[in-house]
Amino acid sequence: MDALTKSLVEAAVAVFRPPDPILEIGSLLVQEDAVGDLRPIFAGRNFVGCDMQPGPGVDRVERLEALTLPDGWAGTVLCLNVFEHAWEFWKGAAEIARVTAPGGLAIVTAPFEFHIHAYPDDYFRFTPRALRRLMSGFPSVIYGWQGHPKTPRLVFAAGLKAERGNLASLADAWRRETLARWTERPPLWDRFRAAVGGTLLGNRGFRAVRHWRELTFEAG
């Protein structure tokens, strides 16, 4: 979990007003700080956290690829930076669509340009279009990425279990709300090096910093 992922969730709550209960898949708090704890965003609401092993933040032990919850159980499903750790991730995508209630929302994120991080293992990276296709169980999908389109750092998607008339307008609202909440910046020295190095040597080697604040949202 990072600041952008958390901002995406906060912004989605403001834009889509997702219903209860909230199910977080991959809720084990593996970081020392509180950035990975999503419960304060949903304070006072019915929130259930699940993971493949017990621990802090976990209310029930579940496998993404074979959830034991009934069809349509969750009004909102959050699966943040989990797909890369699931060997049968396509089954996990189908399970998310199955347990999301009609009228509900599911948000999925995954890193693309990122180091191997084993919790307990790390298998895959997903392009934005791959994540879009994995969310094909939802009638309406908004997907996107952060950074340069050739080497995004993070990809994300929101699946809505309802037909939405103006997805482009919703996508734009989600982007604006996310940028308003996401105040993170690369260190000043990194920005200076990227500006100078990009000018002298070409942009490619400095994409991560030069394109840091670029967020792209696509409807459908």
C-alpha positions as CSV (number, residue, x, y, z in Angstrom):
1,M,0.0,0.0,0.0
2,D,1.2,3.5,-0.8
3,A,-0.2,7.0,-0.6
4,L,-1.5,7.0,-4.2
5,T,-3.4,3.7,-3.7
6,K,-5.0,5.1,-0.6
7,S,-5.9,8.3,-2.3
8,L,-7.5,6.3,-5.1
9,V,-9.8,4.6,-2.6
10,E,-10.6,7.8,-0.8
11,A,-11.5,9.5,-4.0
12,A,-13.6,6.5,-5.2
13,V,-15.6,6.7,-2.0
14,A,-16.4,10.3,-2.7
15,V,-17.3,9.8,-6.3
16,F,-19.1,6.4,-6.4
17,R,-20.4,6.4,-2.8
18,P,-20.0,2.6,-2.6
19,P,-22.4,0.6,-0.4
20,D,-21.8,-1.7,2.6
21,P,-20.6,-4.2,3.5
22,I,-17.0,-3.4,2.5
23,L,-14.7,-6.4,1.9
24,E,-10.9,-5.9,1.7
25,I,-9.0,-8.8,0.2
26,G,-5.4,-8.7,1.3
27,S,-6.0,-6.8,4.5
28,L,-3.0,-8.1,6.5
29,L,-1.1,-5.0,7.8
30,V,2.5,-5.8,6.8
31,Q,3.8,-2.2,7.1
32,E,4.8,-0.6,10.4
33,D,3.0,2.7,9.7
34,A,-0.8,3.1,9.3
35,V,-0.8,3.8,5.5
36,G,-2.1,0.3,4.8
37,D,-5.1,0.6,7.2
38,L,-8.2,1.4,5.2
39,R,-10.7,1.1,8.0
40,P,-10.6,4.8,9.0
41,I,-11.8,5.7,5.5
42,F,-14.9,3.6,6.2
43,A,-15.3,4.5,9.9
44,G,-18.6,3.3,11.4
45,R,-19.4,1.1,8.5
46,N,-19.5,-2.7,8.1
47,F,-15.9,-3.5,7.1
48,V,-14.5,-7.0,6.8
49,G,-10.8,-7.6,6.1
50,C,-9.6,-11.0,4.8
51,D,-6.2,-12.4,3.9
52,M,-4.6,-15.8,3.2
53,Q,-3.1,-15.9,6.8
54,P,-4.2,-14.5,10.1
55,G,-2.7,-11.4,11.6
56,P,-3.3,-7.7,12.2
57,G,-6.1,-6.3,10.2
58,V,-7.5,-9.8,9.3
59,D,-11.1,-10.7,10.3
60,R,-11.3,-13.9,8.4
61,V,-8.9,-16.1,6.5
62,E,-9.7,-16.4,2.8
63,R,-8.0,-17.2,-0.5
64,L,-8.6,-14.7,-3.3
65,E,-9.0,-17.5,-5.8
66,A,-11.7,-19.4,-3.8
67,L,-13.6,-17.1,-1.5
68,T,-16.2,-18.7,0.8
69,L,-18.5,-15.8,0.7
70,P,-22.0,-16.0,-1.0
71,D,-22.7,-14.5,-4.3
72,G,-23.3,-10.7,-4.1
73,W,-22.3,-10.6,-0.5
74,A,-20.2,-7.4,-0.7
75,G,-21.4,-3.9,-1.6
76,T,-17.7,-2.8,-2.1
77,V,-14.7,-5.0,-2.7
78,L,-11.1,-3.7,-2.4
79,C,-8.3,-5.8,-3.7
80,L,-5.2,-3.6,-3.6
81,N,-1.8,-4.8,-4.8
82,V,-2.8,-8.5,-4.4
83,F,-3.1,-9.9,-8.0
84,E,0.6,-10.0,-8.5
85,H,0.8,-12.4,-5.5
86,A,-1.9,-14.8,-6.8
87,W,-0.8,-17.7,-9.0
88,E,-4.3,-18.2,-10.4
89,F,-5.2,-14.5,-10.6
90,W,-7.9,-14.9,-13.2
91,K,-9.8,-17.0,-10.7
92,G,-9.4,-14.2,-8.2
93,A,-10.9,-11.7,-10.7
94,A,-13.9,-14.0,-11.3
95,E,-14.4,-14.3,-7.5
96,I,-14.3,-10.6,-7.1
97,A,-17.1,-10.2,-9.7
98,R,-19.1,-13.0,-8.1
99,V,-19.1,-11.6,-4.5
100,T,-19.8,-8.0,-5.6
101,A,-23.5,-7.2,-5.2
102,P,-25.6,-5.6,-7.9
103,G,-25.0,-1.9,-7.8
104,G,-21.7,-2.5,-6.0
105,L,-18.2,-1.5,-6.7
106,A,-14.8,-3.3,-6.9
107,I,-11.4,-1.6,-6.9
108,V,-8.3,-3.5,-8.0
109,T,-4.8,-2.1,-8.1
110,A,-1.5,-3.7,-9.1
111,P,2.1,-2.5,-9.5
112,F,3.8,-2.5,-12.9
113,E,7.3,-1.0,-12.6
114,F,8.1,-2.1,-9.1
115,H,10.7,-4.3,-7.3
116,I,9.9,-7.9,-6.3
117,H,8.0,-7.9,-3.0
118,A,7.2,-11.3,-1.6
119,Y,4.2,-11.5,0.7
120,P,4.8,-14.5,0.6
121,D,5.6,-14.5,-3.1
122,D,5.5,-12.2,-6.1
123,Y,4.7,-13.6,-9.6
124,F,3.2,-11.2,-12.1
125,R,2.9,-7.6,-13.5
126,F,-0.2,-6.3,-15.3
127,T,-0.6,-3.8,-18.1
128,P,-3.6,-1.4,-17.8
129,R,-5.4,-3.3,-20.6
130,A,-4.8,-6.6,-18.9
131,L,-6.4,-5.3,-15.7
132,R,-9.3,-4.0,-17.8
133,R,-9.9,-7.4,-19.3
134,L,-9.7,-9.1,-15.9
135,M,-12.6,-6.9,-14.8
136,S,-14.8,-8.0,-17.7
137,G,-17.2,-9.5,-15.2
138,F,-18.5,-6.0,-14.5
139,P,-20.8,-4.2,-16.9
140,S,-19.0,-0.8,-16.4
141,V,-15.2,-0.4,-15.9
142,I,-12.9,2.5,-15.4
143,Y,-9.2,1.7,-15.6
144,G,-6.0,3.7,-15.6
145,W,-2.4,4.1,-14.6
146,Q,0.1,6.4,-12.9
147,G,3.2,7.6,-14.7
148,H,4.4,7.2,-18.3
149,P,2.1,5.0,-20.4
150,K,5.0,2.8,-21.5
151,T,6.3,2.2,-17.9
152,P,3.6,3.0,-15.4
153,R,4.3,2.5,-11.8
154,L,0.8,1.5,-10.8
155,V,-2.3,0.3,-12.7
156,F,-5.8,0.3,-11.3
157,A,-9.4,-0.4,-12.2
158,A,-12.9,0.1,-10.8
159,G,-15.6,-2.3,-11.8
160,L,-19.2,-1.2,-11.3
161,K,-22.0,-3.8,-11.0
162,A,-24.4,-1.5,-12.9
163,E,-24.6,0.3,-16.2
164,R,-23.4,3.9,-15.9
165,G,-24.5,6.3,-18.6
166,N,-21.6,8.7,-18.5
167,L,-18.5,6.7,-17.6
168,A,-16.1,9.4,-19.0
169,S,-17.6,11.9,-16.6
170,L,-17.2,9.5,-13.7
171,A,-13.6,8.7,-14.7
172,D,-12.8,12.5,-14.8
173,A,-14.3,13.0,-11.4
174,W,-12.3,10.1,-9.9
175,R,-9.1,11.5,-11.4
176,R,-9.7,15.0,-10.0
177,E,-10.7,13.7,-6.6
178,T,-7.6,11.5,-6.5
179,L,-5.2,14.3,-7.4
180,A,-6.8,16.6,-4.8
181,R,-5.9,14.0,-2.1
182,W,-2.6,12.7,-3.4
183,T,-0.1,15.3,-2.2
184,E,3.0,13.1,-2.4
185,R,6.0,14.4,-4.4
186,P,9.5,13.0,-5.2
187,P,12.3,14.5,-3.3
188,L,13.5,17.9,-4.6
189,W,17.0,16.4,-5.5
190,D,15.4,13.6,-7.6
191,R,13.2,16.1,-9.5
192,F,16.3,18.3,-10.2
193,R,18.3,15.3,-11.4
194,A,15.4,14.2,-13.6
195,A,15.0,17.7,-15.1
196,V,18.7,18.1,-15.9
197,G,19.3,14.4,-16.9
198,G,16.2,14.3,-19.1
199,T,17.3,17.4,-20.9
200,L,20.8,16.2,-21.5
201,L,20.4,12.4,-21.9
202,G,16.8,11.9,-22.9
203,N,13.6,11.4,-20.9
204,R,13.5,7.6,-21.0
205,G,15.8,6.9,-18.0
206,F,14.0,9.5,-15.9
207,R,10.4,8.6,-16.6
208,A,9.5,7.6,-13.1
209,V,10.2,11.1,-11.7
210,R,9.4,13.3,-14.8
211,H,6.0,11.7,-15.2
212,W,5.2,11.2,-11.5
213,R,2.0,13.3,-11.3
214,E,0.5,11.9,-14.5
215,L,-2.7,10.0,-13.8
216,T,-4.6,8.6,-16.8
217,F,-8.2,7.3,-16.4
218,E,-10.0,5.5,-19.3
219,A,-13.7,4.7,-19.4
220,G,-14.8,1.3,-20.6
